[in-house]
Amino acid sequence: MTALGPFETNPQIAVAVSGGSDSIALVILADKWARLNGGDVTALTVNHNLREGSAKEVAQVGNWLAKRRIKHVVLSWEGKKPITGIQQAARDERYRLMDQWCQRNYVLHLLLGHTQDDQAETLLMRLERGSGPDGLAAMSVQRELNNCRLLRPVLDCSRNTLRNFLEYQRQDWLDDPSNCDGRFLRTHLRHWIVDAGLSPEELTKRTKRYGLARKAAEYEANRTMALGGSFFSAGYARIKISCLTCVSEDVALLVIARLIAIVGGLFYKPSRTSVKRLYKRVIIGSNAKMTLGRCLLRIFGAYLEVYRERRNLPDPVIFEAGRSIIWDGRFELVFGRVPLETRGNLYLQSLSRRDWYGSRVEKQNFRFEDYIPTFALAGLPALYDDRGIVTVPHLEYCRNGQWLDNSIETGINKVCFRPYSSVSFGSFCVD
C-alpha cells in the first residue's frame, strides 16, 4: 500500500469484494493496514441480479466480514440487462455503482483484487484481439475514476499466494460459477495457461515492458491534446489534423481513441484496429463522415471534429426533483423543481432536432444555438413534457420564460460536461 500512496491521515478505504479468494484476501489485508494507520475499510459488494442464488452468496460474504468487524455495503444492479456483452456491461455498472458510492461517502481510494493471474489473462486476451502496445500493457496498478482512485495492490501477487494466506487465516471463499463458463474467452485462456505450462509471472513481465512504452506514448498524447485539442461544454470536441500528422501513428491513435471515448461517453477506448482504419481515412483527407464508438467524426477545414452520434442515445429518464444523474456517460445533471405550466409526464431525453426546428413559434429566448454546430444538437439533454420541449440548458431555452430570469423554474439546476473518460491520460502506472 505504501507504494500506492500518499494517503491521508486516518485513510478511508473501499474494497470491492465479490466473495472470491482474491477479493476476500485483499479486504482482510487492507483492513489490517487501515487499522494500523488509524483508518477504516468498507467492503463493497455488487449484486448484479443475474442468476439465482446471488443474494445468498452476498449474505454469506456479509457474515464472513461481520465476524471480522469489517463494514459491508451491498450495491444492486437494477433494471434491464443486455442480452449480449453481459460481462462488459456488468463490469461497467459495477464500477459506476462503486464510484458513486465513493463520491457520496467521501472515499478517495477504491481497491480491486486483481492478481498476477488476471494480468496474464488480460495480456493474452488483448493479444488475441490485436491490441497495440498500450493495450498489451494490460492493467495499470492505479487509475482514476470520476470520483476516486482505483488501486490494485495485489497485482504482483499470484492467486495461489493469496489462497495460501486465506488457508492460514482459516477463511473460506466463494468460487464464481462464471469462471468455469465456456462461453467466455477468459475462461478458455485460464485453462490454456495451465495446460501450456505457462507462468503468469513470466507473462506479466511482458506487460511491464509494454507499460513503460505506454507511459511514454501517453506523455506525447497529452502534449498533442494540449497543443491541438478543444473540448466544448455542449459535449463535442475537435483537434487540429496537423497535430495528428506530426506525431507517431501510435500516439495519433491514442489521441483519436481518447476523443471518441470522451465524446461517446465510454469507459474504455474503442479497439486499436477500428481506430486505425479511421485514422487512415483522416490522413488521406476523406470528406466522408465516419462513425465509431457512438461518435460521428468529420473533417472540417483544418480540424477533425467529433460529435455524439444520433443513435444508441439514452432512454428517457423520469424527472425527479433534486435527483443527480450522469446522463449518457457525458453530462452531470441535477434536477430542480417542477417548471410551471408543464403538462403530463416530465422526463429527460436527447434533444430531437425535428422537435427543435419544428417549434420555432414557441421560442422566447435562446442565445447559443448559433454557436453550437448542428451535429451537436442531437447529443444534448433536454427536458420534455407531453407538449414537447420544456428546457434545453445548453441553448439557454426555457419554454415558460427567460432563461436568466431567476424567478423562473427551468427544471434543471445544474448541467456540466463530465465524461467518464478524462481529457488527459492519467499516467499509466507500472509497479
BADREN-353078 format. One record per residue (C-alpha): residue in three letters; x, y, z. Coordinates in steps of 0.001 Angstrom, whole numbers. Layout:
<pts>
residu=Ala x=X y=Y z=Z
...
</pts>
This chain:
<pts>
residu=Met x=0 y=0 z=0
residu=Thr x=2876 y=2377 z=720
residu=Ala x=3895 y=2253 z=-2946
residu=Leu x=397 y=3449 z=-3910
residu=Gly x=497 y=6441 z=-1558
residu=Pro x=427 y=9036 z=-342
residu=Phe x=-2700 y=8508 z=1739
residu=Glu x=-4405 y=10993 z=4028
residu=Thr x=-4237 y=10724 z=7819
residu=Asn x=-6753 y=8099 z=9016
residu=Pro x=-7403 y=6865 z=5462
residu=Gln x=-10893 y=5774 z=4440
residu=Ile x=-10653 y=2821 z=2035
residu=Ala x=-13272 y=993 z=-28
residu=Val x=-12581 y=-2550 z=-1240
residu=Ala x=-14520 y=-4307 z=-3995
residu=Val x=-15428 y=-7726 z=-2567
residu=Ser x=-17099 y=-10352 z=-4735
residu=Gly x=-16516 y=-13204 z=-2310
residu=Gly x=-13805 y=-14833 z=-4406
residu=Ser x=-10435 y=-15683 z=-2916
residu=Asp x=-8644 y=-12642 z=-4362
residu=Ser x=-11046 y=-10033 z=-3004
residu=Ile x=-11539 y=-11741 z=367
residu=Ala x=-7772 y=-11867 z=897
residu=Leu x=-7434 y=-8239 z=-165
residu=Val x=-10108 y=-6916 z=2199
residu=Ile x=-8517 y=-8749 z=5151
residu=Leu x=-5082 y=-7334 z=4305
residu=Ala x=-6480 y=-3847 z=3663
residu=Asp x=-8350 y=-3903 z=6970
residu=Lys x=-5163 y=-4785 z=8850
residu=Trp x=-3281 y=-1962 z=7084
residu=Ala x=-6060 y=593 z=7675
residu=Arg x=-6305 y=-206 z=11393
residu=Leu x=-2531 y=208 z=11766
residu=Asn x=-2824 y=3637 z=10119
residu=Gly x=-5856 y=4830 z=12068
residu=Gly x=-8167 y=4378 z=9101
residu=Asp x=-11233 y=2404 z=8183
residu=Val x=-12267 y=-69 z=5473
residu=Thr x=-15667 y=-604 z=3864
residu=Ala x=-16257 y=-3675 z=1709
residu=Leu x=-18471 y=-3046 z=-1343
residu=Thr x=-20290 y=-5987 z=-2909
residu=Val x=-22293 y=-5541 z=-6095
residu=Asn x=-25227 y=-7891 z=-6591
residu=His x=-25734 y=-7979 z=-10359
residu=Asn x=-29012 y=-9904 z=-10013
residu=Leu x=-28016 y=-12064 z=-12977
residu=Arg x=-28557 y=-15520 z=-11518
residu=Glu x=-30403 y=-17338 z=-8787
residu=Gly x=-28504 y=-17676 z=-5562
residu=Ser x=-26615 y=-14390 z=-5850
residu=Ala x=-28430 y=-12871 z=-2851
residu=Lys x=-27488 y=-15900 z=-742
residu=Glu x=-23834 y=-15520 z=-1752
residu=Val x=-23894 y=-11817 z=-861
residu=Ala x=-25317 y=-12695 z=2561
residu=Gln x=-22531 y=-15248 z=3086
residu=Val x=-19896 y=-12614 z=2305
residu=Gly x=-21598 y=-10281 z=4779
residu=Asn x=-21441 y=-12937 z=7511
residu=Trp x=-17707 y=-13509 z=6966
residu=Leu x=-16987 y=-9784 z=7090
residu=Ala x=-19166 y=-9237 z=10157
residu=Lys x=-17081 y=-11804 z=12074
residu=Arg x=-14016 y=-9710 z=11266
residu=Arg x=-15809 y=-6453 z=12142
residu=Ile x=-15434 y=-5106 z=8614
residu=Lys x=-18206 y=-2818 z=7372
residu=His x=-20106 y=-4237 z=4414
residu=Val x=-22291 y=-2386 z=1898
residu=Val x=-24311 y=-4125 z=-835
residu=Leu x=-24984 y=-2284 z=-4106
residu=Ser x=-27513 y=-3657 z=-6600
residu=Trp x=-27659 y=-3504 z=-10380
residu=Glu x=-31322 y=-2857 z=-11037
residu=Gly x=-33245 y=-2613 z=-14285
residu=Lys x=-32993 y=-4196 z=-17704
residu=Lys x=-29919 y=-6292 z=-18530
residu=Pro x=-28390 y=-6585 z=-22018
residu=Ile x=-28678 y=-9839 z=-23944
residu=Thr x=-25162 y=-9616 z=-25395
residu=Gly x=-21910 y=-8303 z=-23918
residu=Ile x=-23134 y=-9092 z=-20426
residu=Gln x=-19673 y=-9338 z=-18821
residu=Gln x=-18611 y=-5924 z=-20126
residu=Ala x=-21936 y=-4346 z=-19142
residu=Ala x=-21733 y=-5854 z=-15651
residu=Arg x=-18194 y=-4558 z=-15185
residu=Asp x=-19142 y=-1049 z=-16323
residu=Glu x=-22138 y=-987 z=-13989
residu=Arg x=-20072 y=-2359 z=-11113
residu=Tyr x=-17510 y=435 z=-11465
residu=Arg x=-20249 y=3055 z=-11819
residu=Leu x=-22056 y=1934 z=-8657
residu=Met x=-18877 y=1776 z=-6575
residu=Asp x=-17582 y=5101 z=-7901
residu=Gln x=-20873 y=6793 z=-7000
residu=Trp x=-20803 y=5239 z=-3524
residu=Cys x=-17283 y=6630 z=-3016
residu=Gln x=-18491 y=10079 z=-4063
residu=Arg x=-21434 y=10008 z=-1645
residu=Asn x=-19256 y=8808 z=1234
residu=Tyr x=-16160 y=10946 z=583
residu=Val x=-13908 y=7946 z=-10
residu=Leu x=-10902 y=8606 z=-2246
residu=His x=-9480 y=5089 z=-2652
residu=Leu x=-11173 y=2011 z=-4151
residu=Leu x=-9170 y=-1237 z=-4042
residu=Leu x=-9595 y=-4108 z=-6511
residu=Gly x=-8282 y=-7645 z=-6020
residu=His x=-6801 y=-8231 z=-9478
residu=Thr x=-3801 y=-10561 z=-9309
residu=Gln x=-847 y=-11634 z=-11415
residu=Asp x=-3068 y=-14355 z=-12891
residu=Asp x=-5658 y=-11776 z=-14006
residu=Gln x=-2902 y=-9666 z=-15542
residu=Ala x=-1583 y=-12633 z=-17548
residu=Glu x=-5097 y=-13456 z=-18801
residu=Thr x=-5670 y=-9826 z=-19778
residu=Leu x=-2430 y=-9787 z=-21782
residu=Leu x=-3463 y=-12893 z=-23745
residu=Met x=-6977 y=-11555 z=-24340
residu=Arg x=-5570 y=-8361 z=-25797
residu=Leu x=-3057 y=-10237 z=-27921
residu=Glu x=-5941 y=-12272 z=-29313
residu=Arg x=-7825 y=-9047 z=-30124
residu=Gly x=-4864 y=-7446 z=-31877
residu=Ser x=-4210 y=-4712 z=-29298
residu=Gly x=-1294 y=-2339 z=-29707
residu=Pro x=1411 y=-1516 z=-27132
residu=Asp x=-983 y=445 z=-24915
residu=Gly x=-3401 y=-2491 z=-24702
residu=Leu x=-633 y=-5032 z=-24136
residu=Ala x=430 y=-3103 z=-21048
residu=Ala x=-2731 y=-4697 z=-19592
residu=Met x=-3959 y=-3287 z=-16264
residu=Ser x=-2438 y=-283 z=-14544
residu=Val x=-1722 y=-626 z=-10850
residu=Gln x=-3735 y=2557 z=-10373
residu=Arg x=-6038 y=4809 z=-12373
residu=Glu x=-8730 y=7400 z=-11767
residu=Leu x=-12481 y=7029 z=-11934
residu=Asn x=-14728 y=10099 z=-11804
residu=Asn x=-14704 y=10334 z=-8022
residu=Cys x=-11925 y=8121 z=-6665
residu=Arg x=-8592 y=6413 z=-7303
residu=Leu x=-8818 y=2787 z=-8385
residu=Leu x=-5915 y=811 z=-6870
residu=Arg x=-4722 y=-2754 z=-7470
residu=Pro x=-2366 y=-3531 z=-4554
residu=Val x=-2059 y=-7305 z=-5203
residu=Leu x=-1407 y=-7116 z=-8949
residu=Asp x=2042 y=-8637 z=-8392
residu=Cys x=717 y=-11473 z=-6199
residu=Ser x=-315 y=-14859 z=-7528
residu=Arg x=-3747 y=-16283 z=-6787
residu=Asn x=-2125 y=-19278 z=-5083
residu=Thr x=-255 y=-16973 z=-2705
residu=Leu x=-3495 y=-15292 z=-1657
residu=Arg x=-5260 y=-18627 z=-1225
residu=Asn x=-2427 y=-19891 z=958
residu=Phe x=-2885 y=-16754 z=3069
residu=Leu x=-6625 y=-17445 z=3409
residu=Glu x=-5997 y=-21039 z=4430
residu=Tyr x=-3594 y=-19778 z=7088
residu=Gln x=-6353 y=-17393 z=8232
residu=Arg x=-8896 y=-20282 z=8167
residu=Gln x=-11058 y=-18194 z=5894
residu=Asp x=-13332 y=-19671 z=3220
residu=Trp x=-14204 y=-18047 z=-93
residu=Leu x=-16688 y=-18452 z=-2931
residu=Asp x=-15927 y=-19793 z=-6398
residu=Asp x=-17681 y=-17787 z=-9112
residu=Pro x=-19533 y=-20176 z=-11487
residu=Ser x=-18796 y=-17831 z=-14413
residu=Asn x=-15097 y=-18707 z=-14059
residu=Cys x=-15985 y=-22140 z=-15435
residu=Asp x=-18376 y=-20869 z=-18111
residu=Gly x=-17031 y=-21902 z=-21513
residu=Arg x=-18875 y=-19048 z=-23244
residu=Phe x=-16274 y=-16570 z=-22029
residu=Leu x=-12821 y=-16120 z=-23572
residu=Arg x=-11156 y=-15525 z=-20211
residu=Thr x=-12249 y=-18995 z=-19062
residu=His x=-10578 y=-20648 z=-22075
residu=Leu x=-7384 y=-18651 z=-21560
residu=Arg x=-7235 y=-19563 z=-17880
residu=His x=-7270 y=-23271 z=-18756
residu=Trp x=-4886 y=-22761 z=-21681
residu=Ile x=-2257 y=-21101 z=-19451
residu=Val x=-2327 y=-24133 z=-17146
residu=Asp x=-2335 y=-26701 z=-19961
residu=Ala x=534 y=-24959 z=-21769
residu=Gly x=2614 y=-24804 z=-18606
residu=Leu x=2977 y=-21025 z=-18874
residu=Ser x=3964 y=-18945 z=-15888
residu=Pro x=1770 y=-15917 z=-15076
residu=Glu x=4878 y=-14322 z=-13578
residu=Glu x=6754 y=-14541 z=-16891
residu=Leu x=3756 y=-13280 z=-18852
residu=Thr x=3352 y=-10261 z=-16583
residu=Lys x=6995 y=-9282 z=-17126
residu=Arg x=5994 y=-8592 z=-20723
residu=Thr x=3160 y=-6319 z=-19591
residu=Lys x=5634 y=-4211 z=-17612
residu=Arg x=7790 y=-3648 z=-20687
residu=Tyr x=4718 y=-2615 z=-22658
residu=Gly x=3660 y=-467 z=-19700
residu=Leu x=6826 y=1616 z=-19915
residu=Ala x=6241 y=2124 z=-23641
residu=Arg x=2651 y=3121 z=-22923
residu=Lys x=3724 y=5737 z=-20375
residu=Ala x=5956 y=7371 z=-22981
residu=Ala x=3193 y=7319 z=-25612
residu=Glu x=654 y=8783 z=-23175
residu=Tyr x=3001 y=11657 z=-22375
residu=Glu x=3164 y=12539 z=-26078
residu=Ala x=-599 y=12079 z=-26444
residu=Asn x=-1258 y=14514 z=-23589
residu=Arg x=1076 y=17020 z=-25218
residu=Thr x=-711 y=16615 z=-28560
residu=Met x=-4129 y=17094 z=-26945
residu=Ala x=-2935 y=20241 z=-25164
residu=Leu x=-1467 y=21752 z=-28335
residu=Gly x=-4259 y=20977 z=-30778
residu=Gly x=-7371 y=19783 z=-28970
residu=Ser x=-10503 y=21706 z=-27993
residu=Phe x=-13415 y=20495 z=-25876
residu=Phe x=-16790 y=22178 z=-25668
residu=Ser x=-19411 y=22270 z=-22918
residu=Ala x=-22031 y=21002 z=-25383
residu=Gly x=-20232 y=17650 z=-25416
residu=Tyr x=-18214 y=17694 z=-28646
residu=Ala x=-14520 y=18062 z=-29436
residu=Arg x=-12076 y=18746 z=-32235
residu=Ile x=-8347 y=18526 z=-32891
residu=Lys x=-6042 y=20009 z=-35497
residu=Ile x=-5216 y=17400 z=-38114
residu=Ser x=-1687 y=18824 z=-38353
residu=Cys x=-1145 y=17761 z=-34727
residu=Leu x=-2056 y=14185 z=-35629
residu=Thr x=260 y=14028 z=-38634
residu=Cys x=3353 y=15326 z=-36822
residu=Val x=3410 y=12548 z=-34189
residu=Ser x=3885 y=8798 z=-34460
residu=Glu x=966 y=6635 z=-35528
residu=Asp x=752 y=5070 z=-32055
residu=Val x=364 y=8491 z=-30430
residu=Ala x=-2180 y=9658 z=-33030
residu=Leu x=-4241 y=6505 z=-32462
residu=Leu x=-4208 y=7119 z=-28707
residu=Val x=-5422 y=10697 z=-29190
residu=Ile x=-8257 y=9764 z=-31564
residu=Ala x=-9339 y=6866 z=-29337
residu=Arg x=-9440 y=9144 z=-26298
residu=Leu x=-11501 y=11772 z=-28151
residu=Ile x=-14004 y=9081 z=-29119
residu=Ala x=-14190 y=7736 z=-25548
residu=Ile x=-14799 y=11239 z=-24168
residu=Val x=-17473 y=12331 z=-26639
residu=Gly x=-19045 y=8857 z=-26810
residu=Gly x=-19370 y=8660 z=-23025
residu=Leu x=-17402 y=5405 z=-22889
residu=Phe x=-15475 y=3809 z=-20029
residu=Tyr x=-12984 y=2273 z=-22458
residu=Lys x=-11415 y=3299 z=-25739
residu=Pro x=-12505 y=1580 z=-28974
residu=Ser x=-10221 y=-1114 z=-30368
residu=Arg x=-6933 y=-164 z=-31969
residu=Thr x=-7904 y=-1945 z=-35202
residu=Ser x=-11061 y=125 z=-35679
residu=Val x=-9318 y=3386 z=-34753
residu=Lys x=-6518 y=2629 z=-37200
residu=Arg x=-8999 y=2225 z=-40068
residu=Leu x=-10489 y=5596 z=-39202
residu=Tyr x=-7044 y=7209 z=-38838
residu=Lys x=-6076 y=6175 z=-42365
residu=Arg x=-9158 y=7933 z=-43718
residu=Val x=-8267 y=11066 z=-41765
residu=Ile x=-4715 y=11071 z=-43138
residu=Ile x=-5903 y=10931 z=-46751
residu=Gly x=-8384 y=13738 z=-46059
residu=Ser x=-11591 y=11768 z=-46635
residu=Asn x=-14649 y=14019 z=-46841
residu=Ala x=-16966 y=11199 z=-45821
residu=Lys x=-18443 y=11178 z=-42328
residu=Met x=-17146 y=8387 z=-40118
residu=Thr x=-18725 y=6642 z=-37129
residu=Leu x=-17114 y=4753 z=-34256
residu=Gly x=-17762 y=4296 z=-30544
residu=Arg x=-21141 y=6121 z=-30542
residu=Cys x=-19499 y=9067 z=-32290
residu=Leu x=-19763 y=10840 z=-35634
residu=Leu x=-16449 y=12165 z=-36965
residu=Arg x=-15886 y=14530 z=-39853
residu=Ile x=-13080 y=16609 z=-41307
residu=Phe x=-13953 y=20300 z=-41328
residu=Gly x=-11238 y=22609 z=-42588
residu=Ala x=-8059 y=22005 z=-40612
residu=Tyr x=-9830 y=20012 z=-37895
residu=Leu x=-11088 y=16544 z=-37116
residu=Glu x=-14395 y=17086 z=-35311
residu=Val x=-16017 y=14523 z=-33020
residu=Tyr x=-19727 y=14566 z=-32140
residu=Arg x=-22086 y=12219 z=-30312
residu=Glu x=-23824 y=10018 z=-32867
residu=Arg x=-27615 y=10295 z=-33219
residu=Arg x=-28267 y=6677 z=-32259
residu=Asn x=-27979 y=4493 z=-29162
residu=Leu x=-28873 y=7552 z=-27105
residu=Pro x=-30210 y=7004 z=-23558
residu=Asp x=-33784 y=6001 z=-22854
residu=Pro x=-35934 y=8765 z=-21323
residu=Val x=-35261 y=9405 z=-17620
residu=Ile x=-38279 y=10254 z=-15453
residu=Phe x=-37943 y=13652 z=-13757
residu=Glu x=-37385 y=13501 z=-10001
residu=Ala x=-36822 y=16806 z=-8190
residu=Gly x=-33380 y=17023 z=-6576
residu=Arg x=-32058 y=13899 z=-8274
residu=Ser x=-28472 y=13921 z=-9591
residu=Ile x=-27549 y=11744 z=-12579
residu=Ile x=-24777 y=11118 z=-15085
residu=Trp x=-26564 y=11214 z=-18430
residu=Asp x=-25200 y=9368 z=-21471
residu=Gly x=-21833 y=8923 z=-19753
residu=Arg x=-21084 y=12585 z=-20509
residu=Phe x=-23214 y=15093 z=-18617
residu=Glu x=-23786 y=15517 z=-14899
residu=Leu x=-27276 y=16908 z=-14241
residu=Val x=-29191 y=17906 z=-11134
residu=Phe x=-32965 y=18227 z=-11459
residu=Gly x=-34568 y=21289 z=-9842
residu=Arg x=-38206 y=21913 z=-9030
residu=Val x=-41007 y=21164 z=-11477
residu=Pro x=-41274 y=24005 z=-14016
residu=Leu x=-44544 y=25926 z=-14157
residu=Glu x=-47151 y=25158 z=-16793
residu=Thr x=-45852 y=21692 z=-17615
residu=Arg x=-48348 y=19117 z=-18786
residu=Gly x=-48393 y=15413 z=-18027
residu=Asn x=-45210 y=13372 z=-17710
residu=Leu x=-41900 y=15175 z=-17288
residu=Tyr x=-38763 y=13405 z=-18500
residu=Leu x=-35213 y=13939 z=-19733
residu=Gln x=-34129 y=12706 z=-23139
residu=Ser x=-31830 y=13657 z=-26002
residu=Leu x=-32882 y=16713 z=-27955
residu=Ser x=-34665 y=15923 z=-31195
residu=Arg x=-33619 y=18245 z=-33998
residu=Arg x=-37064 y=17755 z=-35520
residu=Asp x=-38696 y=18973 z=-32301
residu=Trp x=-36304 y=21894 z=-32019
residu=Tyr x=-36634 y=23208 z=-35535
residu=Gly x=-40333 y=22382 z=-35615
residu=Ser x=-41203 y=24521 z=-32593
residu=Arg x=-39802 y=27899 z=-33579
residu=Val x=-43055 y=29673 z=-32740
residu=Glu x=-42616 y=28795 z=-29076
residu=Lys x=-39101 y=30200 z=-28782
residu=Gln x=-38997 y=33115 z=-26377
residu=Asn x=-35336 y=33362 z=-25524
residu=Phe x=-32366 y=31319 z=-26619
residu=Arg x=-28883 y=32623 z=-27204
residu=Phe x=-26476 y=29882 z=-28080
residu=Glu x=-27984 y=27996 z=-30995
residu=Asp x=-25772 y=29832 z=-33490
residu=Tyr x=-22645 y=28841 z=-31545
residu=Ile x=-23355 y=25110 z=-31368
residu=Pro x=-22890 y=23059 z=-34552
residu=Thr x=-25987 y=21323 z=-35870
residu=Phe x=-24239 y=17956 z=-35458
residu=Ala x=-24015 y=18550 z=-31688
residu=Leu x=-27712 y=19279 z=-31125
residu=Ala x=-28887 y=15654 z=-31070
residu=Gly x=-26468 y=14822 z=-28262
residu=Leu x=-27805 y=17485 z=-25891
residu=Pro x=-30008 y=16670 z=-22878
residu=Ala x=-33466 y=18266 z=-22926
residu=Leu x=-36429 y=18240 z=-20567
residu=Tyr x=-39743 y=17259 z=-22172
residu=Asp x=-43382 y=17027 z=-21170
residu=Asp x=-46463 y=15906 z=-23108
residu=Arg x=-46449 y=19163 z=-25094
residu=Gly x=-42820 y=18847 z=-26187
residu=Ile x=-39623 y=20643 z=-25209
residu=Val x=-39621 y=22361 z=-21802
residu=Thr x=-35950 y=23170 z=-21243
residu=Val x=-32690 y=22920 z=-23201
residu=Pro x=-29925 y=24145 z=-20853
residu=His x=-27136 y=24329 z=-23442
residu=Leu x=-29281 y=26563 z=-25666
residu=Glu x=-30458 y=28595 z=-22662
residu=Tyr x=-34041 y=27901 z=-23686
residu=Cys x=-36963 y=27584 z=-21293
residu=Arg x=-40480 y=27426 z=-22690
residu=Asn x=-42179 y=29291 z=-19857
residu=Gly x=-39908 y=32326 z=-19640
residu=Gln x=-36488 y=33856 z=-19961
residu=Trp x=-33605 y=31561 z=-19052
residu=Leu x=-31737 y=34149 z=-16995
residu=Asp x=-34843 y=35201 z=-15048
residu=Asn x=-34164 y=33807 z=-11553
residu=Ser x=-37885 y=33682 z=-10806
residu=Ile x=-38401 y=31026 z=-13492
residu=Glu x=-38016 y=27322 z=-12680
residu=Thr x=-36273 y=25568 z=-15584
residu=Gly x=-36404 y=22075 z=-14050
residu=Ile x=-32620 y=21605 z=-14299
residu=Asn x=-30445 y=23284 z=-11676
residu=Lys x=-27099 y=22129 z=-12998
residu=Val x=-25634 y=20590 z=-16128
residu=Cys x=-21955 y=20176 z=-16919
residu=Phe x=-19874 y=18156 z=-19355
residu=Arg x=-18290 y=15474 z=-17186
residu=Pro x=-17478 y=12407 z=-19303
residu=Tyr x=-16454 y=9039 z=-17890
residu=Ser x=-13070 y=9336 z=-19630
residu=Ser x=-10860 y=12234 z=-18571
residu=Val x=-9339 y=14569 z=-21151
residu=Ser x=-5753 y=13823 z=-20179
residu=Phe x=-4198 y=10393 z=-19804
residu=Gly x=-3539 y=9677 z=-16158
residu=Ser x=-19 y=8318 z=-16294
residu=Phe x=-69 y=4531 z=-16674
residu=Cys x=1439 y=3030 z=-13521
residu=Val x=3855 y=112 z=-13587
residu=Asp x=4523 y=-1440 z=-10208
</pts>
